[in-house]
Amino acid sequence: MTGVMYKKTAIVVALLCNLIYIIECNDVCGERRDNLGNRRCSKRCATNQDCVSAKKKCLCDGACGLSCINTNMKCVDIEGSRIPHGHVEIIPFNQFGAVAKYRCDDGYTLFGITGRVCQGDETWSRQAPTCNLTRHVIEKQECGRPPQVNHAHHSGPRNVMSHPLGSTLLYECDAGFTARKDVVVRAWCVGDGVWVGPNLTCSHAGCDLLPDIPSGTVHIIPPNMIGGRARYSCYPGFHLVGRIERTCQSDGQWDGSPPSCEKVVCGRPPEVEHASHDAPTDQLQFQAGTQLTYTCVFGYYREGAPRSMCTGEGQWVGPRMTCKARNCGAPGEINNGWRDPGYKFTFPSRVTYHCNEGFELLGRAFRECQSNGEWSGILPTCEPIECQELGPPLHGTMIGSGRTYGSLIRFVCNDGYKVVGSAERRCQADRLWSGQEARCEEIDCGVPGPLWNGYVDGHRTTVGSVYFFRCYARTTFDGPAFAAQCLETGQWSQNLPKCLGQCQVPAILNGSVVAGQEGVWVDHGTAITYTCKEGLELNDTSEISCNNGTWKVIPRCVPAPCKTAPPQMDNGHRVFFNMNHGDRARYFCMEGYRLRNDHRYLTCNFGVWEGPTPQCEENFCPNPGSIPNGQIYKKGHFGKFIFKEYIVTIKHGDRLEYECQRNYKLVGPSGAACVNGKWSPPNRPRCIPARHPILPKLWRPMEEQ
């Protein structure tokens, strides 16, 4: 019994460990092993971000270690499968990390693993176990009375109360009863005197015969037993209304109600495109045997059988025909154009003609295929488009001729002149020439400039003219050349130069120029550096350079800030917000300490913290003296002791306790504490003589009665 309990405990622990290891224990997952045989491992990972697909997560896959697993994957379905003398159960359900738990029937022992895990490659771990007959010491040598099955009997003697080990009995149902499928009809006497089997249920044999229905029949599908079926059918010309089958129930009764057979009628006849039949259009029902004839509408001709008939099953058969449109043949092509559509020439199709760009349509734009198979109208034509005649401009010539669509004309001006407008014009589909009207104008480069801090020197601005560039005093010339010539392109041969102004070195208060002299003039782009007197510094450290007669920045010498924080203080702390010139730092002492000489501040003065250095000293409480007719004690961690009058170093947090002598009682507080140099509470108690209360009389003398 102890061995069985141990095995059950081991199974539960193994199952829990497998589930936790695969699903939750990623942080303790082992490394991927090598030489795993047929085992296939997914992509390695450390977190879910390493998996490309959002459907995959980074999970522990046993010997494969942390891998990208699709949590919706399933292993080979083994749930409900049996092993010889045992069965298997999937916990919780078939997906990654599920456990297949194996158990054996009574009298058999499991050999192999008790659980298999669904792995990332859709396989179950390791091999399935087997169930073998238990071969331990048999305490009982026989089995008792065989198991009883309702409405069934076994093959053994009826009055025998015991059977030897290894006996086998065969069960079968009593007359009038049948067994369900997939049953165990044998019982075995196995170890410890236990019967194994049977697994058998016997039910009533069948139901009563059913009568035929009007205009139809019923057929019971053999054999007539529980679960058997009866199927109904109708004669030709009738259709079944209700259930086609009924089932024999366990109580011997047929389920449901019998159907009925109704006379067959057909519904609306089938439709044929571009055709009509000879029945009234509002008739919706037709009796079996009715025949209809179909005719194609005007402009279409028939191919196939035109008749349709209502059958005994309520279905229309036929017609097997189609109505095809009459074909007018190709309507003809046009030069310099096309037709749309270009392939459909049957009634009542229409084709539309279009001209290519630069051509216009003369005639009707469309033709229709008529019911007689002929095209309407006549074929149109496409004629080229013409534009207005053009001439050469003044001081120029025209190259090209023609005025039909697509014709190209170019315009060229004489020397010293340029084309204003379009140098090329083309005849367009809208009968207009592209671009703007061309004319020839004399080329003029215009006066170059303006030249800031200088001027230009010249008179004419036409082709070949020359202008000179000149700068004013205290400026620097910056350009490729001192003159430029007007070109035939209408542009000057050289870009306009620059006359960059010089700057005068300024003087600043409490500062001086490094490696330079104040008041002198320097060229554009020159940079200078200033230095300030001790305790001062420049308010702007950016580059000081001359930019076309103006300094980018002129700094000032201002008091320097403190470079370091104010000093720390023992038994206290400091508070400051900035370290600029004039800023102050305030000091505070901790509980039980006070500032010596009330020096609370240090001030930042030209980069140095100045002022008396604050210091914190202990803040002692005064000696409380003595109490007449009483005693003062000091309380400590290890008890209390008498407080002497000569003690003066009474620190913050020290506590006193007051007591009165015998026959005196205390009036006031029973103790005090030293808080920042003051006693709390501040008033001391007094010891006054104590008075005993009057005792009540326990008895009264006879004289007082």
Summary of the structure (lengths in Angstrom):
residues: 705
radius of gyration: 59.4
end to end distance: 89.2
largest distance: 169.9
contacts: 1882
relative contact order: 0.03
helix: 6%
strand: 40%
